[in-house]
């Protein structure tokens, strides 16, 4: 358990350091918008899938 926690903690620190190394503000904004867009698309497609499955059983 401690090994897994240590691995996750190390990975998060590495990602945070790589985020801080990005100096271009426009690139950071683009990455954040891309992340939000991907999450919204995942939620949207999941909702549509559940609606489609529910309509099959009606």
C-alpha positions in Angstrom: 0.0 0.0 0.0 2.8 2.4 0.9 4.6 1.6 -2.4 1.4 2.5 -4.4 1.0 5.7 -2.4 4.6 6.6 -3.0 4.3 5.9 -6.8 1.2 8.1 -7.1 2.8 10.9 -5.1 5.9 10.8 -7.2 3.8 10.8 -10.4 1.8 13.8 -9.2 4.9 15.7 -8.3 6.4 15.0 -11.7 3.3 16.2 -13.5 3.2 19.3 -11.3 6.8 20.1 -12.1 6.2 19.7 -15.8 3.2 22.0 -15.6 5.4 24.6 -13.9 8.0 24.3 -16.6 5.5 25.5 -19.2 6.2 29.2 -19.5 3.7 30.1 -22.3 0.4 31.2 -20.8 -1.5 30.6 -24.0 -0.4 27.0 -24.0 -1.5 26.5 -20.4 -4.9 28.0 -21.2 -5.2 25.7 -24.3 -4.3 22.6 -22.2 -6.9 23.5 -19.6 -9.6 24.1 -22.2 -8.6 20.8 -23.9 -8.9 18.9 -20.6 -12.3 20.5 -19.9 -13.5 19.7 -23.4 -12.5 16.1 -23.2 -14.2 15.7 -19.8 -17.4 17.3 -21.1 -17.3 15.1 -24.1 -17.0 12.0 -21.9 -19.9 13.1 -19.8 -22.0 13.9 -22.8 -21.4 10.6 -24.5 -22.0 8.7 -21.3 -25.4 10.3 -20.8 -26.3 9.6 -24.4 -25.3 6.0 -24.0 -27.4 5.5 -20.9 -30.4 7.2 -22.6 -30.0 4.9 -25.6 -29.7 1.8 -23.4 -32.8 2.9 -21.3 -34.8 3.4 -24.5 -34.0 -0.2 -25.6 -35.7 -1.6 -22.6 -38.8 0.5 -22.9 
